[in-house]
Amino acid sequence: MEFVARTRLAVFAPNADVLVDEEQQAITVVIEVAGADAESLRFGFDGRWLVIAGRRSKPRQIRQSSFLQKEIAYGEFVKRIRLPVAIKCDAVSASYEDGFLTIVAAIEPGAYARTEKSELHLVITRTHS
């Protein structure tokens, strides 16, 4: 993974959602990379880590203007996400649409045990000292 060595040059890390689809036995990762150059997007797996890298270029109309408010980061980005389970590297798909990069990876058989959902009700009382 050549791009992983460049992680020190990253300007920002985009927001991401990580979901477990118990029925499909898959992990879905959605990364918010609006304005990213589609050709620059790369991802790979390093053990239980998913590493996403790319670049968001400044729009041409910005030029040498004076900012009144600056919140959007441009440049190289890297996002490292620790996956909760092992995945099958040969069963991965990705798409980039409407500013979101979506990566779906099948969970390695036997790596994920479905858990029953339960609620725990606690009564918390205030104590005075």
VENPE-V288075 format. One record per helix or strand. SS is the DSSP state (A for helix, B for strand). FROM is the first residue (numbers start at 1). TO is the last residue. Records with the same first field share a line. If there is no record, write none. Layout:
SS->FROM-TO / FROM-TO
//
This chain:
A->2-9 / 38-40
B->12-12 / 16-21 / 26-32 / 36-36 / 42-46 / 49-56 / 75-82 / 87-97 / 100-107
//
